[in-house]
Amino acid sequence: AYGWQIDDVVLYTGPTNDLSLDRAYMYGATDSAAYQKYTRIPEIQAEEASFRPAGLVIGNGSATQSDVVISVSESNTGYSSTSTAISLANDEFAIVEVADDFTTDGTGNYSMTYSVASGNTDMLSENNEMDWDFTVTDNIFAYDKDDNQGSGWWGSSGYTFCLYYDNFAADTVVGVQGYFPLIGTTTQYGLKYGQTLKATLYEDDGTGNLVELGSGGFYDVAGGTSGNFVDDWITVPANIPV
């Protein structure tokens, strides 16, 4: 027979003051609904998109924390914002939003820091902060839904290709992206490096007429050997308010 004797017993007393930051949010209390903005036909684009940061805070201490605040900062834009103070009792939790929206500054890397604090010294401060790094890699305004509803033609200025898009919010188009394939074997088809592209945006007035909203400048296609066929995606810069 085997037996064990316990001769050391430690009684653990939970901390009086302890806040735990368990999750970071980019869209405040409506975080889950926000992703609808980036569906196949998105309502907003990545360029200068605004978010309301928030955090899920849990009161793990035995005492009520009466002045709990969340602060969020971003190192590359200088953004900083703090929430209004709330009260959390033991085992209570809340999604706390900061006061100001964070707005991205185009494509690039972003580093968000979320932290929670109160007027009392936190006895387990290692769970009071978290970081969220992300990268904006593209500026997406709308998609063409993969429907074959565009048309193309040759004219005095070269080849024109038209696609239809659906936009649901006022914004600025910062570029138009399209795939330029090599079709067939003759030199009549396909875009070549060194050639120029220009993006023009029109609006359907509801009667079948297209009204021009604006155009970007001529863009020299780069990224490959001049004269070679592109057969790839190309983004044509533009700056056209919609």
N, C-alpha and C positions, 0 to 999 in steps of 0.2 A: 504494500500500500504506500501511496505517496501523499504527502500533505505539505501545505505552505502556511507559514505564519507571517502575517503582516504586522510589522512593528513600527512603521513610519506612516503617519497619516498627515496629509497637508490639506488644510481647508483654504479654498480659493475664494477671495472676496472680489466681486466684480467692481470695476471702476465707478467712481461717482460721476465723473464727467467724461463721456466718450461719444464722439460722433463718427459715423462711418459713411464715407462717400462711396456708394456701391455701383453707380452707373452714371456715365455722362450722356447727355442728350444734346443734339444739335437743333432740334425743333421744339424745345420746351415740352410742355405737357401733351402736345399734339404730335409727338415724334413719329408715331407709326403712320399717321395720315399724310405726313409731308412727302412721303415717297411717291405719292400719286402725281406730284409735280414733275416727275421724271419718268413718265410712262412712254410708250412708243411715240406718241405725239405729245411731247412735254409742254407744260404750261410756262415754264421758265427755263432759262439757259444757265450754264455754269458761270458765265461772265457776270461778275458783280451780283452774285446771288446772296440774299440776306437770310440769316438764320437767327433763331433765338435760343442761345445756349441755356441749358438747365442741368441739374444733377439730382439723382435720387439719394436722399440723406436718411439715415436711420439713427435714432437716438438709442445708443447701447448702454449709456450710463444710468445709474439708479436715480439720479437727480434730473429734474426737468431743466432743459436748456432753453432759456427764454429769449435769446437773441441770436439765433442761428442764421448765418448768412453764407451764401455761395459767391465766390468770385471767379471770373473767367478772364484769361488774358491770352493774346496771340502774339508771338514773338516777332513775326515778320511785318505786321501791319501796325503795331502799336495799340491794338484794340485792348480795352480793359473795361469790365463792367461788374457791378456787384448787385446782389438781390436785396430786396427789403427783408428786414428781420422777421423771423417766425419763431414759434415756440414748439419744442418737441419734448414730450415726456418719454419715459423708458419704453422701449419697443415700438414707439411710433415712427412712422416714416412719411416723407413727403417729396414730391418732385418740385424743386424750387427753381424758378426762372430768374435770370439776371434782368436788369432793368433795360438794357439796350441790345438791339440786334447787332450781330456781327455780319459784315459784308465782305465777301471775298474780293480780292484785287486782281482778277484775271487768272490766267494759268500760273501754276507754280506750286511750291510747297508751303504748307501751313502747319503750325505747331500750337495746339490749344492746351492750356493748363487750367484744370478745374481744381478748386480747393474750397474746403468748408471750415468754418471757424465759429466760435462763440466767445462771449466775454470770459468764460472760465477756461483755465488751462486744461487742454485735452490730455488725459492720462495715457491714451494710446494714439499718438499723433501719426503713426505710420500709415494709417488708412484714411487720412484726411485729404489726400491729393491724388489726382490721376492726370495723365497726359493723353492727348488724342492728336496724332499726326496724320495728315491726309494730303493728297496731291490732286489739284485740278488739272487734268491733262487735256481737256478739250472744251470748246465753247459750242454747246449744242442748243440750237434754237427750235428746230422742228425736223421731222422726218417726212419722207414722201410716201410712206406706208407700203413701199414695194409694189405699188400698182403701176401697170403699164399705161399711164395716162399722160405721159409726156410726148413731145414731138420734136423733131429736129429738121433743119433745112440749111442749105447752102445759100449764101448771099454775098453781096459785094464786100462785106467786112469779114468773110470767112464762114465758118460753120457755127450755127446757133442751135443749142439744145435747151429745151424747156421742160421743167418739172413742176408739178403742183404740190404745194405744201399747205398744211392747216396750222394756223397760229391762233392761240386762244387768249393771249394777253399782250398788252402794250409792252414793247421792249425794243432793243436795238440789235439788229442782225450784225454780227461781227465777222461773218464769213459764210461762204457757201461751199459745201463739200460734195464732191461727186466722184464716181469711179469712171475712169477713162480707159476702156479696154481696147485691145488690139483686135479688130474684127476683120477676118479674111486675111489675105496675103498681099493685097495691093497697097501701094503707098497712099491711096485715097483715104484710108481709114486709120484712126488712131491719132492720139495727141503725142507730140514729140517734145522732149526737153529743149528749152530755148524758145519755144513758141509762147504766145501771150494769151491770157484769159482775162475776162472781165465779167463780173457778176452784176446783174440788174434784177431788181425785185419789182414785181407788178402785183396789183390787187385786182381781183375780179369784182366788178361793180354790181354783180348780180344779174346783169343782162347779157353776159357773154363778152363784154368789153374789158380789156386789160388796161388799168391805169398805172403808169409808172410811179413807183414810190421813191426810187433812188438807185444809184449805181455806185459800185466801187471803182477804183482806178484800175488801169491795166496792170496785170501781174505776170511777170516773167517766170515761167515754170522752171524751177531749179531742182537739184537733188540727184541728177543723173547726167550722163554724157550727152552733150548737145547733139541733136539730130536723132537720137535713139527714141524709140517709142516708149511712152510712159507705162501704160498697162497697169495702172495703180490708182489709189485714191489721191486726189489733189484737193487741198483747201484753198479757195480763192478769198483773200481778205476783203472785207467790206465794212462799212460803217453807216448803216441805213436804219434810221428810226422807223418803227412800225406802230 
